[in-house]
């Protein structure tokens, strides 16, 4: 079996699985599943160019998803007139001025080496300034938050088109990635993983506790859609329209990333991934290029997180979980094939089907066993079968990644090494 035959067979199996789901669960459920698969395909593409192209280990996928989702909510949610007629805008403007001044001051400290200041003194000054800035910001934001929460609840949104929110979410995630990458990409991969994981938890904690900004655990809903909503044209048509939009986005990203992969830029990234020392010896700025791919991939992850949250029509900071929003995305990339764009799309399809359908299928098996056990052996089935069925998805995902790493360590649709040698 050659590579192309395997790809056809794998995608045919995925198509059959979707058709079975369509027959068993109906059109509304299946279109929802396919939209979520498309959103996860965007996330997997963003991660596979980081790890598969340049070997950058990003364990903070959840954080960039949350950033993209928050910015989309901020841009696209309806305007809160109570906020704009209160004292909140003035207080928020004053806070913005203080943040700008602190940013300028810290940026100036990063240039101390230009005046002959040693690196040790410069680092000490920066750490001291960051600690002082944290306390200053914390003291400044507390009265602003009290004013907004007491007079308006939260700031609301800007009422802009959803697509503008998605673009802004991706750009903001890329900007945040630039700041993190500038500080962390010089670290070893294990330390980089710890740093990005910590960033994701910090972002989640901030969004969860900033009631004046995100309503915290009260959530923000309903979020507008870039296409007609189910209230306008019904579930199936609305979800089909959303699916069509996401399909266009996935195809466009796939074609652009394929072109980049086989371009000199892509070959340079793979050279950095395979032998960083040799790439540096050839005059390549390794840290800059790793930062470049980290920013690009995080921007795509931000767009994927924005699209997924918009589809759910609710922004809930507590709804972001490392298991589902980081680990499962990694499983998609590894099972599909790191560095393979087509593999990332197939991995997103296969793993999300397993993740979603494991609960109803396991519950069906449990019910059959319980019924026959009660009838034949007078068993007393546990009362929490539904909860146990829900937890089997974690077991199945773990089993899937274990089997994949054992038998197809490079993924089901890996990089085409033969074609790479001929380029």
C-alpha positions in Angstrom: 0.0 0.0 0.0 1.5 3.3 -1.0 1.0 6.6 0.7 -1.8 7.9 -1.4 -3.8 4.6 -1.1 -3.4 4.8 2.7 -4.7 8.4 2.7 -7.7 7.5 0.7 -8.5 4.5 2.9 -8.1 6.5 6.1 -10.3 9.3 5.0 -12.8 6.8 3.6 -13.0 5.2 7.1 -13.6 8.6 8.6 -16.3 9.3 6.1 -18.0 6.0 6.8 -17.9 6.8 10.5 -19.6 10.2 9.9 -22.3 8.6 7.8 -23.0 6.1 10.6 -23.2 8.9 13.0 -25.6 10.7 10.6 -27.8 7.6 10.5 -27.8 7.0 14.2 -27.9 10.6 15.6 -29.5 12.7 12.9 -28.5 15.7 10.8 -28.4 18.4 13.5 -26.0 16.4 15.7 -23.8 15.4 12.8 -23.5 18.9 11.4 -22.6 20.1 14.9 -19.9 17.4 15.1 -18.4 18.3 11.8 -18.3 22.0 12.7 -16.4 21.1 15.8 -14.1 18.9 13.8 -13.3 21.7 11.5 -12.5 24.1 14.4 -10.2 21.5 15.9 -8.6 21.0 12.5 -7.6 24.7 12.6 -6.2 24.2 16.1 -4.2 21.1 15.0 -2.8 22.9 12.0 -1.6 25.7 14.3 0.1 23.2 16.6 1.6 21.0 13.9 3.5 23.9 12.2 5.0 24.7 15.6 6.1 21.2 16.6 6.1 19.5 13.2 7.9 22.3 11.2 10.3 23.7 13.8 10.2 21.5 16.9 8.7 24.2 19.1 7.0 22.5 22.1 3.8 24.5 23.0 2.0 23.1 26.1 -0.1 26.3 26.4 -2.6 25.6 23.6 -5.5 26.3 26.0 -4.1 29.7 26.8 -4.0 30.9 23.2 -7.5 29.4 22.6 -8.8 31.4 25.6 -7.1 34.6 24.3 -8.7 34.2 20.9 -12.1 33.4 22.4 -12.0 36.4 24.8 -11.0 38.9 22.2 -13.7 37.6 19.8 -16.3 38.0 22.6 -15.0 41.5 23.3 -15.2 42.6 19.7 -18.4 40.9 18.6 -20.7 40.9 21.7 -23.4 43.6 21.8 -22.6 47.0 23.3 -23.4 47.4 27.0 -25.1 50.9 27.1 -25.0 50.9 30.9 -21.2 50.7 30.8 -20.8 53.6 28.4 -23.2 55.8 30.4 -21.4 55.1 33.7 -18.1 56.3 35.1 -16.5 53.1 33.8 -15.0 54.4 30.5 -13.2 57.2 32.3 -11.8 54.9 35.0 -10.7 52.4 32.4 -9.0 55.2 30.3 -7.0 56.2 33.4 -6.0 52.6 34.0 -4.9 52.4 30.3 -2.7 55.4 30.7 -1.0 53.8 33.8 -0.5 50.6 31.9 1.1 52.5 29.0 3.5 54.4 31.3 4.5 51.1 33.0 5.1 49.5 29.7 7.2 52.3 28.4 9.2 52.3 31.6 9.9 48.5 31.5 10.7 48.8 27.7 13.3 51.5 28.6 14.9 49.2 31.2 15.4 46.6 28.5 17.8 49.0 26.8 20.1 49.6 29.7 22.8 47.6 28.1 23.2 50.5 25.6 24.5 52.7 28.4 27.2 50.2 29.5 25.1 48.6 32.3 26.0 45.0 32.9 23.6 42.2 32.1 23.3 41.2 35.8 22.3 44.7 36.9 19.9 45.0 34.0 18.2 41.7 34.9 17.9 42.8 38.5 16.4 46.1 37.5 13.9 44.4 35.2 12.8 41.9 37.9 12.4 44.7 40.4 10.4 46.8 38.0 8.1 43.9 37.1 7.4 43.2 40.7 6.6 46.9 41.4 4.5 47.1 38.2 2.5 44.1 39.3 1.5 45.7 42.7 0.9 49.0 41.0 -1.4 47.4 38.4 -3.2 45.3 41.0 -3.9 48.4 43.2 -5.0 50.4 40.1 -7.3 47.8 38.6 -9.2 47.1 41.9 -11.1 50.4 42.1 -11.8 50.4 38.4 -13.3 46.9 38.7 -15.5 48.0 41.6 -16.8 51.0 39.6 -17.7 48.9 36.5 -19.2 46.0 38.4 -21.4 48.2 40.6 -22.6 50.5 37.8 -22.7 48.3 34.7 -22.0 44.6 35.6 -19.2 44.3 33.0 -17.9 46.3 30.0 -19.8 44.4 27.3 -18.6 44.2 23.7 -18.0 46.5 20.7 -20.8 45.1 18.5 -18.4 44.5 15.5 -18.8 41.7 12.9 -17.8 38.2 14.2 -15.1 37.8 11.5 -13.4 41.0 12.7 -13.4 39.4 16.2 -11.8 36.2 14.8 -9.1 38.1 13.1 -8.5 40.3 16.2 -8.4 37.2 18.3 -5.8 35.6 16.1 -3.7 38.7 16.0 -3.9 39.2 19.8 -2.9 35.5 20.4 0.1 36.1 18.1 1.1 39.2 20.0 0.9 37.4 23.3 2.9 34.6 21.8 5.6 37.1 20.7 6.0 38.3 24.3 6.1 34.8 25.7 8.4 33.5 22.9 10.8 36.5 23.3 11.4 35.5 26.9 11.1 31.7 26.6 12.2 30.4 23.2 15.9 30.4 24.3 15.0 27.8 26.9 15.2 24.0 26.4 12.1 22.3 25.1 11.1 21.0 28.6 11.4 24.4 30.2 9.5 25.9 27.3 6.7 23.4 27.9 6.6 24.4 31.6 6.5 28.1 30.7 3.7 27.8 28.2 1.7 25.6 30.5 2.0 28.1 33.3 1.0 30.9 30.9 -2.2 29.0 30.0 -3.2 28.6 33.6 -2.5 32.3 34.3 -4.6 33.4 31.4 -7.5 31.1 32.5 -7.2 32.5 36.1 -7.3 36.1 35.0 -10.3 35.6 32.7 -12.1 33.6 35.3 -11.7 36.2 38.0 -12.0 39.4 36.0 -15.8 39.8 36.4 -15.7 43.3 35.2 -14.1 42.2 31.9 -15.6 38.7 31.2 -18.4 38.2 33.8 -16.2 35.4 35.2 -18.1 32.3 36.0 -21.4 34.0 35.1 -20.4 33.6 31.4 -21.3 35.7 28.4 -24.0 34.6 26.0 -25.4 34.3 23.5 -22.5 35.1 21.2 -23.4 36.2 17.7 -22.5 34.0 14.7 -20.9 35.0 11.4 -23.8 33.2 9.6 -27.5 33.1 10.4 -28.2 31.5 13.8 -30.5 28.5 14.5 -33.1 30.9 15.7 -33.2 32.4 12.2 -33.1 29.4 9.8 -33.1 26.3 12.1 -30.4 24.1 13.5 -29.5 22.1 10.4 -29.3 25.0 8.0 -27.5 27.3 10.4 -24.9 24.6 11.3 -24.5 23.8 7.7 -23.7 27.4 6.9 -21.2 27.5 9.8 -19.7 24.3 8.5 -19.3 25.8 5.0 -17.5 28.8 6.4 -15.2 26.6 8.5 -14.5 24.4 5.5 -13.4 27.4 3.4 -11.1 28.5 6.3 -9.6 25.0 6.7 -9.0 24.5 3.0 -7.4 28.0 2.7 -5.1 27.4 5.7 -4.2 23.9 4.3 -3.3 25.3 0.9 -1.2 28.2 2.3 0.6 26.0 4.8 1.3 23.4 2.1 2.8 26.0 -0.1 4.9 27.4 2.8 6.0 23.8 3.8 7.5 23.1 0.4 8.9 26.7 0.0 12.5 27.6 1.0 11.0 29.0 4.3 9.6 25.5 5.1 12.8 23.8 4.3 14.7 26.2 6.6 12.2 25.5 9.4 12.7 21.7 9.0 16.5 22.2 9.0 16.2 24.0 12.3 14.0 21.2 13.7 16.3 18.4 12.6 19.7 20.0 13.4 19.6 23.4 15.1 23.4 23.6 15.4 23.9 23.0 11.7 21.3 25.5 10.8 22.9 28.1 13.0 26.3 27.3 11.4 24.7 28.0 8.0 23.9 31.5 9.1 20.2 31.1 10.1 18.9 33.0 13.1 17.5 30.0 14.9 15.8 31.9 17.8 14.2 34.4 15.5 12.8 31.7 13.2 11.5 29.7 16.1 9.8 32.8 17.4 8.4 33.4 14.0 6.8 29.9 13.8 5.6 30.2 17.4 3.8 33.4 16.7 2.2 32.1 13.5 1.0 28.9 15.0 -0.4 30.6 18.1 -2.3 33.0 15.8 -3.9 30.1 14.1 -4.7 28.5 17.5 -6.3 31.8 18.5 -8.5 31.8 15.5 -9.5 28.1 16.1 -10.4 28.9 19.7 -12.4 31.9 18.6 -14.4 29.9 16.1 -15.0 27.0 18.5 -16.2 29.4 21.3 -18.4 31.3 18.9 -20.0 28.1 17.7 -20.9 27.2 21.3 -22.4 30.7 21.6 -21.1 31.1 25.2 -17.8 32.4 26.6 -17.0 30.6 29.8 -13.5 31.0 31.1 -14.0 28.0 33.4 -14.8 25.9 30.4 -11.2 25.8 29.2 -9.5 22.6 30.4 -5.9 21.4 29.8 -7.1 17.9 29.1 -9.5 18.8 26.3 -7.9 22.0 25.0 -4.2 21.1 25.1 -3.7 17.3 25.5 -6.4 16.2 23.0 -5.0 18.7 20.4 -1.6 17.2 20.9 -3.0 13.7 20.4 -4.6 14.9 17.2 -1.2 16.1 15.9 0.7 13.0 17.0 -1.8 10.5 15.7 -2.3 12.3 12.5 1.4 13.0 11.9 3.5 15.9 13.2 4.6 18.1 10.3 1.9 16.8 8.0 -0.9 19.2 7.3 -3.1 16.5 5.9 -2.3 14.4 8.9 -3.3 17.2 11.3 -6.7 17.4 9.6 -7.2 13.6 9.7 -6.0 13.5 13.3 -8.5 16.2 14.3 -11.3 14.2 12.5 -10.4 10.8 14.0 -9.6 11.8 17.5 -12.6 14.1 17.9 -14.9 11.4 16.7 -13.4 9.1 19.3 -13.6 11.8 22.0 -17.3 12.6 21.2 -18.7 9.2 20.5 -17.0 7.2 23.2 -19.6 8.3 25.8 -22.8 7.2 24.0 -21.2 4.0 22.7 -19.8 3.0 26.1 -23.2 3.9 27.7 -24.9 1.7 25.2 -22.5 -1.2 26.0 -23.0 -0.6 29.7 -26.8 -0.7 29.3 -26.7 -3.9 27.3 -24.4 -5.6 29.9 -26.6 -4.3 32.8 -29.8 -5.5 31.2 -28.5 -9.0 30.5 -26.7 -9.2 33.8 -29.9 -8.3 35.6 -32.0 -10.7 33.6 -29.6 -13.7 33.7 -27.6 -13.3 36.9 -29.7 -10.9 39.0 -26.9 -8.3 39.0 -27.5 -4.9 40.6 -25.9 -2.4 38.1 -24.2 0.7 39.6 -26.3 3.8 39.7 -23.6 6.0 38.1 -23.2 4.2 34.7 -23.6 7.5 32.8 -20.7 9.1 34.8 -18.5 6.0 34.2 -19.3 6.1 30.5 -18.2 9.7 30.4 -14.9 8.9 31.9 -14.1 6.2 29.4 -13.2 8.8 26.8 -10.1 9.6 28.7 -9.1 5.9 28.7 -9.8 5.6 25.0 -7.8 8.7 24.1 -4.9 7.4 26.3 -5.2 4.0 24.6 -5.2 5.6 21.2 -2.1 7.6 21.7 -0.3 4.6 23.3 -1.1 2.3 20.3 -0.2 5.1 17.8 3.2 5.7 19.5 3.9 2.0 19.5 2.9 1.1 15.9 2.9 4.4 14.0 5.3 6.7 15.9 5.4 9.1 13.0 1.6 9.3 12.7 -1.0 7.7 10.4 -0.2 10.3 7.6 3.4 11.3 8.4 5.7 13.6 6.4 6.5 12.3 3.0 10.2 11.6 3.6 10.7 10.3 0.0 9.3 13.5 -1.4 11.4 15.6 0.9 14.6 13.9 -0.2 13.8 14.7 -3.8 13.1 18.4 -3.2 
